[in-house]
Structure formats: C-alpha cells, structure tokens
Amino acid sequence: MDVFIAGISHTKLGRHVQKSVKDLTREAVTGALLDAGVAQDAVGAAWFSNVRQGQMEAQNSIRGQCALTAMGFGGLPIFNVENACASSSSGVYQAYAALKAGLFDVVLVAGTEKMFYPEKRQAMMEAFFGGTDIHEMQNTWNGLQSIGAGIGPEQEIGGDWKQQSFFMDVYASLARMHMKLYGTTQEQIAFAAAKNHTHSALNPLAQYNTPMTLQEVLQTPTIAWPLTRAMCAPISDGAAAAVLCNENGLKQLNRARAVRIRGMGVSSTVHRAAQALESHCVALAASRAYSAAGISAKEINVVEVHDASSFAEILQIENLGLCARGEGGPFTASGSTSLGGQCPVNVSGGLVSKGHPIAATGLIQMHELVTQLRGEAGARQVSGARIAVAENGGGFIRIEDAAAVVTVLDRA
C-alpha cells in the first residue's frame, strides 16, 4: 500500500524568544492541515518529535500530548519520538509503517524545537552532550583527535567542547581524517557552505538569507579547524508538520498535490574502523531506502542532506552514492551540487544557512523536497525534479551518527 505526504508546512526558522513549543507547533500543524485540505478531526493518530524541551524546561514524558491537546486534538493516539536530530524523520518512518499496515488512513507527524534560551547559555551548550554517550565523552574525544592527526594548524585544531557544540569538534575531526585519506581541502568544504548560504537567499523560511562567497566563508571565525562559523549550523527554533495518508486516506484529500514516500531506510551506528567509510551507517540506510524504492543513485534529481557542518555534506553525498568515495570535495567544487548542476543538494540552504531546529529538521528537509516535486519552489526550483532523497542523521557514537534515516520521495 502506497503512502503519501498530502500536506506539509514549517515555520520560519530563527531565534523565536517569544514563542513557545506550543506556539510553534500550532503554527506548523495548522499549516500542514491547510496544505492537505483536511480537518483536524480526520487525523487518526499523531507522532510528535522534540529533543530539548525536557532538558531546558523540564517538560518530560508527554511533550506531544501537551503540545497537541493544547490546540484541540483529543482522544487519538499520540506517540512521542526522540531520536536526536533524526527525530521527526523517525516519526515519519513509524507513521509510514502504520499507514502501510492499514492501522490508520490519515495521520499527523510533527517536530518542534526551541534551542535558544538566552538566559540559559551554559545549559544550551551542555544540552548537546546528550546526543552522544555521556559516559564515553573523553574517550570519544581522544579517539577523534587521533584520526586526523597531522592535518591542519595544531593550535587551531580543537575547540573547547565543554563551551560549544561538541558536534562541531566531532565534524572537524572527521573532516581532518577525510583530508588525510582523500586530499579533501578546506576550500572544498567552504564551497559547500557558500553554495548553501547562496541557496538560502532564495528561501523565505530560512534563518539566514544572505549569499556568501567562498572567501567570505573562509574569513568567518574558526570554530574547530577546518570549520569556520559559516560552515556550522546555527542554533535554531522552529517547527514542521506533515499530514500523511495511505491510498484509502488519499480518497478524502487532494491527490494532485500528494507526494509519494517511495521508500525509507533506517540504521544506527555500525561497528567499524573509522577509515572504513564504505560501511558507514548512512550508506547502509541509503542502500535500504534505494532497495525499498527500487531506484539507483543515478536516478535522483534533488537531495537534502544533514549538513550540520559543511563537511558533513561532502561525506553524506558520498554515502548516498552521488559520487565516488573520496570525491565529495571535487564533486561539490565542480558545481555539480549547486542549483542548475548535475544533482542539486540543499537548495533550501541546508542546515548551515536554512537552520537546524534539531527535532524538526527531518520534516523540514521533506518540506523542501515536497515543494520541489510539486514544482512550487519558485526561484530555487530544480528543473524536472521527479525523484528526491532526504538524508537525516542524529547523535554520535564513537565514529559516526547514532541514527540515520534516508527517505525517497517521488510524484506518483
């Protein structure tokens, strides 16, 4: 049984000090229902994703019930999904399975995150620690420092992971290893960042709307070499929601605007050597998604990847098979992933410029791809887009993502 995204919406991303989790959720869910042309009472079940509210506001256990009943939902099953940055795409996966099984015909998936609490800066930074094994942080740090040893200016290698996002130091270490293995350069990483900042100028919902050149990216302050600030995702608040349905549910809705979920693949950390990137968990999730969808990487027209840092984009396009292993840097710098290129990547602006409200990010990626497949992306429209892929990672264990979700979408 096919499953479709019938309606989808997300808020503008940024730092929304005056808006609560409930406010952001209401805005996104109302938009998704309107986009689907469906009434609230048609929803048979809901999945709600959030990571930070428990840590920052002490709202635990029933975050979805709190956010959704506040806007009038009642009686339906509500499931809370927390899976790091892959939370809302994990919610989609669970909803997808329930729809295929025929348990429901129309469901809702929402993801909401407030990350910016100006009065709680230290807690904001420490909240990132929960995305890795807190009992192994020093061992993880030590191991990461060794994998790219000898690459880059020693005095700029390590940031203070106790004072900033631990994950930027993680990505910097992985980037140095990639440089050591394949000759990837800081300029190639900067090209990915400049491309996405320029793409986001065409996206009115993005956190940043200012184009950047390669040199401007390189001139921003170093966070952890080779990553500069413009190569790192900002702290973001925002929400997204989607109405999903199966073929029975679609009879109630607007088939002309529905986008099919053609296949999904999910994985978690693989036990492997750091250099054995061919066994990366994202490559495994991609293989599962492509198999479920019956496609190859060569058929993909547009992609959204989880570029929490711009190096991650280079790594993930390799994991998705868009280019050969080790060729992510040159492939990106050639313009192949730019709007108008061979396979545009992150035409939304990506996480580094569009924004990264953790639990909402997976759905926000899907919003961009649904918009592309509908032909409604305006100035950032990818010509002839028919098959789209979203790659959403979350957390970090030892040497890679703790969770990975890859989704293939098309126009049925």
Secondary structure as GFF3:
##gff-version 3
##sequence-region A 1 412
A	DSSP	beta_strand	3	10	.	.	.	ID=ss1
A	DSSP	alpha_helix	21	36	.	.	.	ID=ss2
A	DSSP	three_ten_helix	40	42	.	.	.	ID=ss3
A	DSSP	beta_strand	45	49	.	.	.	ID=ss4
A	DSSP	alpha_helix	53	57	.	.	.	ID=ss5
A	DSSP	alpha_helix	63	69	.	.	.	ID=ss6
A	DSSP	beta_strand	78	81	.	.	.	ID=ss7
A	DSSP	three_ten_helix	84	86	.	.	.	ID=ss8
A	DSSP	alpha_helix	87	100	.	.	.	ID=ss9
A	DSSP	beta_strand	106	113	.	.	.	ID=ss10
A	DSSP	three_ten_helix	118	120	.	.	.	ID=ss11
A	DSSP	alpha_helix	121	126	.	.	.	ID=ss12
A	DSSP	three_ten_helix	127	131	.	.	.	ID=ss13
A	DSSP	three_ten_helix	134	136	.	.	.	ID=ss14
A	DSSP	alpha_helix	137	147	.	.	.	ID=ss15
A	DSSP	three_ten_helix	154	156	.	.	.	ID=ss16
A	DSSP	alpha_helix	166	182	.	.	.	ID=ss17
A	DSSP	alpha_helix	186	200	.	.	.	ID=ss18
A	DSSP	alpha_helix	214	219	.	.	.	ID=ss19
A	DSSP	beta_strand	222	224	.	.	.	ID=ss20
A	DSSP	beta_strand	227	228	.	.	.	ID=ss21
A	DSSP	three_ten_helix	229	231	.	.	.	ID=ss22
A	DSSP	beta_strand	238	246	.	.	.	ID=ss23
A	DSSP	alpha_helix	247	250	.	.	.	ID=ss24
A	DSSP	three_ten_helix	255	257	.	.	.	ID=ss25
A	DSSP	beta_strand	259	268	.	.	.	ID=ss26
A	DSSP	three_ten_helix	277	279	.	.	.	ID=ss27
A	DSSP	alpha_helix	281	293	.	.	.	ID=ss28
A	DSSP	three_ten_helix	297	299	.	.	.	ID=ss29
A	DSSP	beta_strand	302	304	.	.	.	ID=ss30
A	DSSP	alpha_helix	310	319	.	.	.	ID=ss31
A	DSSP	alpha_helix	328	333	.	.	.	ID=ss32
A	DSSP	alpha_helix	350	354	.	.	.	ID=ss33
A	DSSP	three_ten_helix	358	360	.	.	.	ID=ss34
A	DSSP	alpha_helix	361	373	.	.	.	ID=ss35
A	DSSP	three_ten_helix	378	380	.	.	.	ID=ss36
A	DSSP	beta_strand	387	397	.	.	.	ID=ss37
A	DSSP	beta_strand	400	410	.	.	.	ID=ss38
###
